[in-house]
């Protein structure tokens, strides 16, 4: 073994197409999340704070409520778009690492957040037109 390849032992694994794939034994035993801790915290803070703002505005009963709901749903939509973007990056990383299960989970979550972002941004547009 050369000095460059002195890491973990390699084992041959047959892929879905029937071709052998190389996979490190050390790598196959590590458990990783779909997104990194920093990204998860950023998404949780963005979604949590925007949803709390939206719920707070929904509890107010005055003449400016529709405009504030428009801003609240815009913030929720932007937070969902941010989450979808971060999950899409996570999906690409998982694909490059040949972690198919994590790539599928990230893709499904990214699609769900993208749909939620589209709905929230559309609601913001409608509420903005009602407020005007």
C-alpha positions in Angstrom: 0.0 0.0 0.0 1.3 3.4 -0.8 1.5 6.3 1.6 -1.3 8.0 -0.2 -3.7 5.1 0.1 -2.9 4.1 3.7 -6.4 5.0 5.0 -9.3 2.6 5.6 -9.5 -0.7 3.8 -11.6 -0.8 0.6 -14.3 -3.4 -0.1 -16.1 -4.0 -3.4 -19.8 -3.4 -3.4 -22.1 -4.2 -6.4 -24.1 -1.1 -7.4 -27.7 -1.0 -8.8 -26.3 -1.1 -12.4 -24.3 -4.3 -11.6 -20.9 -2.6 -11.6 -18.6 -2.9 -8.7 -18.3 0.3 -6.5 -15.5 1.1 -4.0 -16.6 1.9 -0.5 -14.5 2.5 2.6 -15.4 0.3 5.6 -14.9 3.3 7.9 -17.2 5.5 5.8 -19.9 2.9 5.7 -20.2 2.8 9.5 -20.4 6.6 10.1 -23.8 8.1 10.5 -24.4 11.6 9.1 -27.4 13.8 9.1 -29.1 15.1 6.1 -27.9 18.6 6.8 -25.1 20.0 8.9 -25.8 21.2 12.4 -25.2 24.9 11.4 -27.6 24.7 8.5 -30.2 22.9 10.6 -30.0 25.5 13.3 -30.2 28.4 10.8 -33.3 26.8 9.1 -34.9 26.1 12.5 -34.4 29.7 13.7 -35.6 31.2 10.4 -38.7 29.0 10.2 -39.5 29.2 13.9 -39.2 33.0 14.2 -41.1 33.6 11.0 -43.9 31.3 12.0 -44.1 32.9 15.4 -44.3 36.3 13.8 -47.1 35.1 11.5 -49.0 33.6 14.4 -48.6 36.8 16.4 -49.9 38.9 13.5 -52.8 36.6 13.1 -53.8 37.3 16.7 -53.9 41.1 16.1 -57.3 42.5 15.2 -56.9 45.9 13.6 -57.1 47.6 10.2 -53.4 46.9 9.3 -53.7 43.1 9.9 -53.9 42.2 6.2 -50.7 44.1 5.3 -48.9 42.6 8.3 -50.1 39.1 7.3 -48.7 39.8 3.8 -45.3 40.6 5.3 -45.5 37.6 7.6 -46.3 35.1 4.8 -43.5 36.7 2.8 -41.0 36.0 5.6 -42.3 32.4 6.0 -42.0 31.9 2.2 -38.4 33.2 2.2 -37.5 31.0 5.2 -39.0 28.0 3.4 -37.1 28.9 0.2 -33.9 29.1 2.2 -34.6 25.7 3.7 -35.3 24.2 0.3 -32.0 25.7 -1.1 -29.9 24.3 1.8 -31.6 20.9 1.4 -30.9 21.0 -2.3 -27.2 21.6 -1.6 -27.3 18.7 0.9 -28.8 16.5 -1.7 -26.0 17.3 -4.2 -23.4 16.5 -1.5 -25.1 13.2 -0.7 -25.2 12.3 -4.4 -21.5 13.1 -4.8 -20.7 10.9 -1.8 -23.0 8.1 -3.1 -25.3 8.2 -0.1 -28.5 7.4 -1.9 -30.8 7.3 1.1 -29.8 10.7 2.4 -30.0 12.1 -1.1 -33.6 10.9 -1.4 -34.6 12.2 2.0 -33.0 15.6 1.2 -34.7 15.7 -2.2 -38.1 15.0 -0.7 -37.7 17.6 2.1 -36.4 20.2 -0.4 -39.4 19.6 -2.6 -41.8 19.9 0.3 -40.1 23.2 1.4 -40.1 24.5 -2.1 -43.9 23.8 -2.4 -44.4 25.5 1.0 -42.4 28.5 -0.1 -44.4 28.8 -3.3 -47.7 28.7 -1.4 -46.5 31.2 1.2 -45.2 33.6 -1.4 -48.4 33.3 -3.4 -50.4 34.0 -0.3 -48.2 37.0 0.4 -48.9 38.4 -3.1 -52.7 37.9 -2.7 -52.7 39.4 0.8 -50.6 42.3 -0.5 -53.1 43.1 -3.2 -56.0 42.9 -0.7 -54.2 45.3 1.6 -53.7 47.9 -1.1 
